[in-house]
Amino acid sequence: QASLGQRCAAAERPHRPATLRNPRQALCTCARSAMSDADSVVEDRKGSLPDGIPLIAPRSALVLHFEDDNGSPGLEIESWVLEHFEYFGSLLSGGFREARHGEARLPCRRAVFETFLCLARGRCRPATIDLPMRMEVLRFADMVSASESVQQLADSIRTDYLIDGDGARDSAVAVLCELADLLTPAPSQTTTASSPVQHTPGAQLAPVTPSPAAVWLVAAAAVTPAPLASSNTTASHFGSTAAASQVGTTAANETNDPLMELREASLEALPPWTRQRFAEKPQLWRLELEDVLDVYGAEASPRAESSWLALHAAKRLSQDILPFASADSEAVEKLCQEHPAMVRTRVVSLWIRELPFSKGVSGFGGTEYQIQVALSPGWGGGWVLGVGGQGLCALRKVVLEIEGRSGCERHELEFTGLMEHTSGRQEDAVLGFASGVQRTPLPFSAKLTILEYPLHLAVQTYVGLNFNTMAMLCQGFEFGPMDLACVMDLWLQSDCLRRVPEAEISEVVRRTLRFVKLRWAPVVRVSFVVCMHSCWMQAGHAWWHRSLIRSCLELEVWRGPADGEPGAGTFRSYITQIIQHALAPYPEVFLTALQGFVEGLPRITLAALEAFFKQPTSVSDPVAIVARHYLHLLQAEQAALGSTAGAKEGAGCPRNGRSISVASLMELLEGFRRLVGPPLERSDPRTAVLAFLALVALCDLRYQRRLCAENLAALLSLDRLPPDSPQARFWAGCFFTLLEFSSTLSQGGPALTDGGDGEGEQAP
């Protein structure tokens, strides 16, 4: 209850508008003023009431309701709370609008109020409370003007979260964001503060050469941040202690303000770039989507702290980062409806008169997208449109609308991996999307809609920099093809892959395979095989080649486009990379892995060969003649086994003189070795593989699979072939045919064993 002298002093004090930041605290401030005026009116009129009309006595108990009550009964507070905190006494007197008849509703959760009481009584320490709850209790303590609790909580947050440790920068962003209305400096602190340092307009990257991509997550860059606002200016906090809320507070008192000290500690814990931006733009503290994306778009880079800041903004939209693994999920569609600013849309009008056509479009973060229209390489004619950009980008969807006689045709482009450039140079290829073959005649007009998802790029930057850990933890990510390509690209740019032992790398590669879907285009699947094995320095290990074989088998890379089909050139370029960087330098290691693969195949029978291969009919191809001869021998052996009474298939060999001996098998294998080279390469890959597998089936009848696998050493006699030569394509075709046949033998596929290489590693 205000005295008459205090009211007179308040009336004589010049009016000064306050900076209202929190509506709840503004309501409390207005309610306090209304309560004081009502009390003074009661005092003035108390003596003028007639003797027969008594005053209504206030209730002696206060019942509180909370935001999460959901119809549950209120909480009656104890008397000591009314004695220690004036705020609750004012509620009981009915001066506040939210208090009626001894009941009031507080703008907080019940758990927050109960935690506040435990701290006020000394029954618990702040260290036993997590950071989110601590910030909620701090906000409530500031609202009820509990200065001791505010000091205690602010000190504990600074000590436990903002001084040392790897999580200090993340905690600082959380504190500044959640308590922005309490910690944001007054406008005079940001507009009148002058900095002696001259800064380049716009966002700036750290002026250091980008080291490994994870450095900015571990250590701060050497940047001189902009000077923070002086602590001698006025602090404007709602509902805080009386000393902090008065306009004429002295500088000495302000330095003791716990909220100001918490603000300075939070800014000090930030990386230099973020500290500079937060000092220049306090509106960023709330991590509003538009503000963060404007800063992120000025320097979208996986090595920039702006992506780290955008990651925090994404966490405010969804506590789980799984929805940001793909732009096609239902969760992302719901988020985009609630927050349309998540998606940046760019519409490009096209007027195409001649082919090939090329046009550049600027995208988010300064990314330059290339739009290309070229003739389809197939015999059916038509043209194909592609959109892509080099390196990491926020591009996730592209929609093409073609204006025709029958109306507008809408086509959503599909991700194709690394697209061929119209110039034919591999170094000019881009990562992006392509349409199907279109046959709209020239000239024609079209509209291209490019959809960018910057928050997806920020989250996937974090996943890519920590992909070794993410893959080991088996996170439930459902990546889209473009999303996974960005993650893999960043993973390979960083040094994460090279800082772990070889055995762990094979485990990461194995777990990565489950993110790739078989419904994706073959060119996309083989691009991920190359991407996951492009650490060529590891190609000297046997596990690397076993992982390569398993990856090709599980992702069914043999389904690649044939010559003349779209993407055939890109597919060949991927195979060329593997041959050039892995198979050619380490042929013995690859051969060892291939021998182990052949030995691990299930038993090969005549029925399996006849079901997969078509018997060759050529009378001039020596390989076809040899293949038919092997098949006739196999048929004779199978017939002899079937005619033996009581003999089970594979249980033994008949002794009627028609059984093939081990010596005969060695002669057949020696004859096949003589075909390795130009005779085989002039034939068809399927015919060559059929001849070899028929020999394997004959060896299985005498339990001599290892003998057949060892004869693969004849492949070492081949001269070093050019990576993209017809001979190299022939042997790649043989390898793919062998993989395709092995996939039909059993659903589980062949086991990849170590093969006794002595390294003690488990097969990936």
Secondary structure, DSSP 8 states (H G I E B T S, - for coil): ---HHHHHHHHHS---------HHHHHHHHHHHHHHHHHHHHHHHGGGS-TTS------S--EEE-TT-TT---EE--HHHHHH-HHHHHHHTT-STTEETTEEE-SS-HHHHHHHHHHHHTSS-GGGS-HHHHHHHHHHHHHTT-HHHHHHHHHHHIIIIISSSTTHHHHHHHHHHHTHHHHS--HHHHHS---SS---SS----SS---STTHHHHS-----------TTS----SS--HHHH-TT--HHHHTT-HHHHHHHHHHHHS-HHHHHHHHH-GGGGGT-HHHHHHHHHHT--TTSHHHHHHHHHHHHH-SSSGGGG-SSSHHHHHHHHH-GGG-EEEEEEEEE-SSSEEEEEE-GGG-EEEEEEEE-SSTT--EEEEEEESSS--EEEEEEEEEETTEEEEEE-EEEEEE--TT--GGG-EEEEE---B---SSEEEEEEEEE-HHHHHHHHHHHHTHHHHHHTT------HHHHHHHHHHHHHSSGGGSS-HHHHHHHHHHHGGGS-TTS-HHHHHHHHHHHT--GGGGGSHHHHHHHHHHHHHTTGGG---TTSTTHHHHHHHHHHHIIIIITT-HHHHHHHHHHHHHTS----HHHHHHH------SS-HHHHHHHHHHHHHHHHHHHHHHSTT--TTT----SS-S--HHHHHHHHHHHHHHTTHHHHTS-HHHHHHHHHHHHHHHHHTT-HHHHHHGGGGGGGS----TTSHHHHHHHHHHHHHHHHHHHH-SS-------S-SS-----
